[in-house]
């Protein structure tokens, strides 16, 4: 496998920077202050997308847009719940699906902690209390969400961002996974969400999954927020959550396993999001095994980044949405985990192959790891994360 960027690295970096800037400029929504992931396919604002966009804008030197993006994304209600989508361009649009005006009624991984930790200070007045806002949003998840085996439950697969992951296959109605049945069921799952007095999502008896990937991102972002505030009141909650995550490691399959109704089945599927606990794990044996998996060409390693599903997983499909392609935001997070964990050789492999994939795919939403073929929306704004990786 070639672990180097194609052509001259300096020229490739310059070209990548130009392409990323052009993609984000074209997707900027000036009236609302956010970047559409793709203006044709995804014109609205998504929570974790915007947090990633803030990082990319900062890397491009446009700090004002980075701050604006976070300001729009971080809009918790009085409970601390942050919707995963904003429909500011058409506030009536979400009413039929979500039952509320202007925004969705579920959340997404709280990547604002990481974004805030990376953005330079001083922050503008609009974000003067952003660390307090972020703490309150994290507290909503830590204190009010239902738990299973110590893990925070997600109320819908969309909350994880990994919409059609093999990890949810056991919860697809009928005999085995079928994309049409699953799409219909995802809409149906919105009806069974139990909500608090402000409409905040607390539990879903039909999807009471303790996703290790989602929980790892909660813990990681809580740690990032704590690094900003120096407030140790989150420490016990973070420690308990990390311990619950690490209790889910399966050394036979070399992955962390989701808790809840899928624990004995599809919740053990070997997926890239199932490796996100690498960001926070305190289990050194688990860490070593996962690093080996990320370097194994028969597992996750491919010419154009870490596969979204282990190559030997029965459900692996290199070009099918959430069933095997490389996802740049997951590759970025795994790279961060490897860098911070001191696994420099593995981090370099993930870095160079992912950057190569972003370039080869035309900044695609996701891509085939073996060929680099761009898939989904092209270009997709969050693939600008490759610029952060290219610059190390």
C-alpha positions as MATLAB code, in Angstrom:
seq = 'XXXXXXXXXXXXXXXXXXXXXXXXXXXXXXXXXXXXXXXXXXXXXXXXXXXXXXXXXXXXXXXXXXXXXXXXXXXXXXXXXXXXXXXXXXXXXXXXXXXXXXXXXXXXXXXXXXXXXXXXXXXXXXXXXXXXXXXXXXXXXXXXXXXXXXXXXXXXXXXXXXXXXXXXXXXXXXXXXXXXXXXXXXXXXXXXXXXXXXXXXXXXXXXXXXXXXXXXXXXXXXXXXXXXXXXXXXXXXXXXXXXXXXXXXXXXXXXXXXXXXXXXXXXXXXXXXXXXXXXXXXXXXXXXXXXXXXXXXXXXXXXXXXXXXXXXXXXXXXXXXXXXXXXXXXXXXXXXXXXXXXXXXXXXXXXXXXXXXXXXXXXXXXXXXXXXXXXXXXXXXXXXXXXXXXXX';
ca = [
       0.000    0.000    0.000;
       1.280    3.478   -0.888;
       1.226    5.657    2.229;
       2.431    8.857    0.559;
       0.508   11.702   -0.997;
       0.508   11.641   -4.810;
       2.902   13.988   -6.618;
       4.804   16.804   -4.934;
       3.476   17.247   -1.354;
       3.836   21.039   -1.339;
       1.983   21.417   -4.627;
      -0.671   18.928   -3.557;
      -1.200   20.801   -0.281;
      -1.527   24.095   -2.114;
      -4.012   22.603   -4.562;
      -5.969   20.970   -1.734;
      -6.128   24.294    0.104;
      -7.493   26.014   -2.992;
     -10.097   23.311   -3.556;
     -11.206   23.286    0.078;
     -11.515   27.063    0.136;
     -13.529   27.055   -3.088;
     -15.858   24.341   -1.771;
     -16.529   26.112    1.526;
     -16.934   29.527   -0.092;
     -19.497   28.092   -2.508;
     -21.402   26.465    0.364;
     -21.401   29.475    2.727;
     -24.894   30.730    3.592;
     -24.227   34.388    4.400;
     -27.728   35.227    5.577;
     -27.501   32.601    8.346;
     -23.769   32.299    9.012;
     -23.185   28.600    8.374;
     -21.762   26.317    5.705;
     -24.131   23.953    3.929;
     -22.517   20.512    3.718;
     -23.537   20.502    0.046;
     -25.865   23.158   -1.331;
     -27.800   20.752   -3.558;
     -28.052   17.659   -1.335;
     -27.687   19.106    2.177;
     -28.701   22.799    2.252;
     -29.494   22.900    5.983;
     -27.201   23.198    8.993;
     -26.081   19.994   10.743;
     -24.517   20.125   14.202;
     -21.375   18.035   13.889;
     -20.824   19.163   10.289;
     -20.760   22.788   11.426;
     -18.327   21.988   14.235;
     -16.007   20.419   11.666;
     -16.555   23.363    9.299;
     -15.424   25.718   12.077;
     -12.123   23.839   12.243;
     -11.688   24.042    8.480;
     -12.498   27.766    8.326;
      -9.934   28.361   11.068;
      -7.336   26.374    9.108;
      -8.107   28.585    6.107;
      -7.458   31.639    8.256;
     -11.072   32.830    8.272;
     -11.594   32.874   12.024;
     -14.691   35.076   11.827;
     -16.502   32.394    9.861;
     -15.286   29.707   12.228;
     -16.773   31.613   15.161;
     -19.980   32.361   13.247;
     -20.437   28.685   12.403;
     -20.133   27.631   16.034;
     -22.395   30.438   17.201;
     -25.171   29.169   14.931;
     -24.604   25.492   15.740;
     -24.549   25.845   19.537;
     -28.158   26.740   20.273;
     -29.297   24.645   23.254;
     -32.775   24.983   24.687;
     -33.256   25.536   28.420;
     -32.623   21.838   29.134;
     -29.255   21.938   27.350;
     -30.477   19.903   24.375;
     -28.891   20.988   21.068;
     -30.842   20.063   17.895;
     -28.838   18.352   15.200;
     -30.344   20.419   12.376;
     -31.383   24.026   11.877;
     -33.854   25.008    9.171;
     -33.340   28.765    9.392;
     -33.816   29.113    5.621;
     -37.336   27.653    5.895;
     -38.489   27.354    9.542;
     -41.753   25.636    8.623;
     -40.006   22.852    6.735;
     -39.261   20.597    9.742;
     -42.710   20.715   11.344;
     -44.125   17.660    9.572;
     -41.122   15.396   10.225;
     -39.831   16.710   13.544;
     -42.947   18.170   15.125;
     -41.292   21.509   15.817;
     -40.544   24.709   13.969;
     -37.073   25.735   12.847;
     -35.043   22.743   14.028;
     -34.933   18.985   14.453;
     -35.882   17.144   17.636;
     -32.814   14.900   18.093;
     -29.118   15.711   18.525;
     -25.740   14.622   17.102;
     -22.239   14.066   18.528;
     -21.297   17.209   20.510;
     -18.190   18.100   18.520;
     -18.384   21.716   19.690;
     -16.100   20.839   22.618;
     -13.253   19.885   20.289;
     -13.916   22.851   18.006;
     -13.838   25.336   20.874;
     -10.645   23.812   22.241;
      -8.910   24.315   18.895;
     -10.131   27.828   18.118;
      -7.856   30.679   19.217;
      -8.816   33.195   21.873;
     -10.030   35.842   22.382;
     -13.479   34.688   21.328;
     -15.970   37.253   20.023;
     -18.728   38.587   22.258;
     -21.249   36.206   20.685;
     -19.197   33.281   22.042;
     -18.045   34.887   25.283;
     -19.853   32.254   27.341;
     -19.462   29.420   24.826;
     -17.615   27.224   27.316;
     -20.555   27.530   29.730;
     -23.019   26.798   26.917;
     -21.011   23.768   25.841;
     -20.806   22.507   29.418;
     -24.581   22.788   29.777;
     -25.100   20.897   26.509;
     -22.736   18.125   27.598;
     -24.454   18.021   30.991;
     -27.779   17.390   29.274;
     -26.372   14.183   27.786;
     -24.522   13.122   30.929;
     -27.303   13.865   33.407;
     -30.637   13.489   31.619;
     -30.327   10.831   28.954;
     -31.348    7.266   29.758;
     -28.475    4.829   30.284;
     -27.809    1.214   29.488;
     -24.822   -0.574   31.079;
     -23.563    2.853   32.108;
     -23.615    4.204   28.552;
     -25.730    7.119   27.351;
     -28.468    5.906   25.050;
     -29.047    7.423   21.650;
     -32.686    7.785   20.691;
     -32.188    7.357   16.948;
     -29.443    6.136   14.585;
     -29.274    9.643   13.112;
     -27.930   10.886   16.447;
     -24.737    8.916   15.894;
     -24.280   10.324   12.392;
     -23.759    6.733   11.176;
     -27.200    6.333    9.649;
     -27.053    2.869    8.064;
     -24.224    1.302   10.048;
     -24.201   -2.510   10.273;
     -24.361   -1.950   14.047;
     -28.097   -1.259   13.754;
     -28.961   -4.287   11.611;
     -30.615   -6.228   14.439;
     -33.146   -3.416   14.788;
     -34.204   -3.436   11.144;
     -37.742   -4.878   10.927;
     -38.244   -8.129    9.028;
     -35.699  -10.749    8.087;
     -32.227   -9.212    7.904;
     -31.156   -5.773    6.720;
     -33.108   -4.248    3.870;
     -32.480   -0.637    2.886;
     -36.100    0.199    2.030;
     -37.449   -1.269    5.278;
     -34.696    0.467    7.224;
     -35.397    3.883    5.685;
     -39.074    3.601    6.555;
     -38.227    2.423   10.073;
     -35.934    5.388   10.714;
     -38.885    7.719   10.196;
     -41.076    5.512   12.381;
     -38.488    5.637   15.187;
     -39.095    9.357   15.634;
     -42.607    8.566   16.882;
     -41.422    6.472   19.845;
     -39.006    9.011   21.363;
     -39.840    9.919   24.972;
     -39.350   13.622   25.615;
     -38.971   15.999   28.537;
     -41.037   19.098   29.302;
     -39.291   21.212   26.649;
     -39.490   18.475   24.032;
     -35.923   17.352   24.670;
     -35.264   13.698   23.639;
     -34.559   11.471   26.645;
     -35.194    7.839   25.706;
     -36.495    5.651   22.927;
     -37.707    2.180   23.943;
     -37.474    1.110   20.299;
     -33.835    2.213   19.960;
     -32.282    2.087   23.431;
     -28.735    1.611   22.113;
     -25.628    2.573   24.077;
     -23.435    3.404   21.081;
     -19.782    3.225   22.100;
     -18.886    5.610   19.290;
     -21.370    8.260   20.418;
     -20.365    7.846   24.053;
     -16.693    8.165   23.182;
     -17.407   11.471   21.448;
     -19.366   12.713   24.459;
     -16.453   11.833   26.765;
     -13.868   13.272   24.369;
     -15.708   16.565   23.974;
     -16.330   16.776   27.708;
     -12.574   16.459   28.232;
     -11.967   19.166   25.628;
     -14.399   21.499   27.387;
     -12.793   20.731   30.730;
      -9.390   21.641   29.284;
     -10.820   25.095   28.532;
     -12.622   25.720   31.794;
     -10.408   23.961   34.325;
     -13.676   22.979   35.995;
     -13.255   19.555   37.606;
     -16.983   19.123   38.266;
     -17.205   17.052   35.084;
     -14.401   14.703   36.164;
     -16.440   12.042   37.942;
     -18.990   11.852   35.139;
     -16.266   11.589   32.508;
     -14.357    8.924   34.444;
     -17.505    6.854   34.936;
     -18.384    7.105   31.259;
     -14.916    6.081   30.090;
     -14.948    3.130   32.476;
     -18.316    2.034   31.067;
     -16.958    2.336   27.533;
     -13.828    0.322   28.297;
     -15.924   -2.415   29.893;
     -17.372   -2.971   26.404;
     -14.082   -3.943   24.712;
     -14.114   -7.372   23.052;
     -10.531   -8.604   22.565;
     -11.653  -11.438   20.285;
     -13.121   -9.045   17.720;
     -10.777   -6.189   18.628;
     -13.519   -3.623   18.944;
     -15.771   -1.998   21.510;
     -19.315   -3.367   21.516;
     -22.498   -1.329   21.847;
     -24.701   -1.877   24.895;
     -28.428   -2.501   24.802;
     -30.584   -4.622   22.506;
     -27.876   -5.175   19.864;
     -25.104   -6.180   22.284;
     -25.217   -9.873   21.453;
     -25.491   -9.340   17.712;
     -24.995   -6.453   15.324;
     -23.724   -4.157   18.077;
     -20.426   -6.019   17.781;
     -20.029   -5.330   14.049;
     -16.498   -4.171   13.338;
     -16.928   -0.580   12.184;
     -14.783    2.551   12.270;
     -17.206    4.330   14.600;
     -16.834    1.377   16.975;
     -13.142    2.326   17.277;
     -13.769    5.932   18.367;
     -13.194    4.989   22.030;
      -9.529    5.139   21.005;
      -9.950    8.882   21.728;
     -10.497    8.279   25.443;
      -9.651    4.683   26.355;
      -7.523    3.918   29.390;
      -7.167    0.258   28.395;
      -3.660   -0.028   26.961;
      -4.141   -3.576   25.696;
      -7.263   -2.495   23.801;
      -5.383    0.493   22.404;
      -2.589   -1.696   21.034;
      -5.027   -4.084   19.377;
      -6.998   -1.294   17.724;
      -3.868    0.394   16.392;
      -2.870   -2.919   14.823;
      -6.320   -3.193   13.223;
      -6.037    0.292   11.744;
      -2.741   -0.707   10.101;
      -3.983   -4.067    8.795;
      -4.872   -4.057    5.092;
      -7.189   -7.016    5.693;
      -9.024   -4.997    8.340;
      -9.438   -1.199    8.116;
      -6.369    0.069    6.270;
      -6.847    0.883    2.596;
      -5.009    2.936    0.000;
      -7.328    5.909    0.543;
      -7.985    5.955    4.270;
      -9.477    3.792    7.042;
     -12.453    1.773    5.828;
     -15.755    2.437    7.542;
     -16.277   -1.308    8.056;
     -13.687   -4.044    8.615;
     -12.864   -5.733    5.289;
     -13.634   -9.187    6.701;
     -16.972   -8.187    8.190;
     -19.752  -10.098    6.353;
     -21.618   -6.840    5.703;
     -18.614   -5.050    4.183;
     -19.405   -3.301    0.902;
     -16.705   -0.882   -0.253;
     -19.007    1.502   -2.127;
     -22.261    1.328   -0.138;
     -23.451    4.116    2.172;
     -22.210    3.405    5.727;
     -21.428   -0.223    4.842;
     -17.704    0.129    4.097;
     -16.494    3.379    2.491;
     -14.057    5.813    4.072;
     -15.734    8.663    5.962;
     -13.426   11.696    6.325;
     -14.783   12.877    9.684;
     -14.212    9.438   11.235;
     -10.753    9.254    9.658;
      -9.959   12.668   11.137;
     -11.094   11.611   14.615;
      -9.081    8.388   14.456;
      -6.052   10.401   13.350;
      -6.505   12.751   16.323;
      -6.752    9.721   18.630;
      -3.561    8.210   17.208;
      -1.647   11.505   17.352;
      -2.646   12.216   20.929;
      -1.971    8.632   21.939;
       1.585    8.844   20.634;
       1.061    6.337   17.807;
       2.882    8.475   15.283;
       3.536    5.805   12.646;
      -0.109    4.736   12.563;
      -1.228    8.372   12.596;
       0.967    9.062    9.582;
      -0.605    6.174    7.662;
      -4.130    7.376    8.425;
      -3.137   10.957    7.616;
      -1.519   10.366    4.246;
      -4.038    7.831    2.969;
      -7.031    9.941    4.004;
      -5.600   13.062    2.371;
      -4.982   11.026   -0.771;
      -8.588    9.832   -0.655;
      -9.962   13.336   -0.225;
      -7.988   14.515   -3.252;
      -8.758   11.482   -5.420;
     -12.485   11.621   -4.608;
     -12.884   15.319   -5.359;
     -13.643   16.118   -1.683;
     -16.498   13.637   -1.694;
     -18.851   13.009    1.227;
     -17.351    9.508    1.445;
     -15.390    7.285   -0.918;
     -14.294    3.776   -1.846;
     -11.133    3.148    0.133;
      -9.673    0.777   -2.426;
     -10.163    2.949   -5.523;
     -10.701    6.485   -4.201;
     -13.951    6.750   -6.164;
     -15.985    9.650   -4.800;
     -19.425    8.757   -3.447;
     -22.376   10.680   -2.067;
     -22.400   14.467   -2.335;
     -19.395   15.945   -4.162;
     -17.938   18.162   -2.826;
     -18.855   17.867    0.841;
     -17.680   20.618    3.191;
     -16.492   18.397    6.049;
     -13.976   16.723    3.767;
     -12.026   19.942    4.192;
     -10.788   18.252    7.386;
      -8.220   16.687    5.082;
      -6.529   20.090    5.011;
      -5.947   19.939    8.779;
      -4.528   16.461    8.324;
      -2.338   17.497    5.387;
      -0.852   20.280    7.496;
      -0.280   17.877   10.391;
];
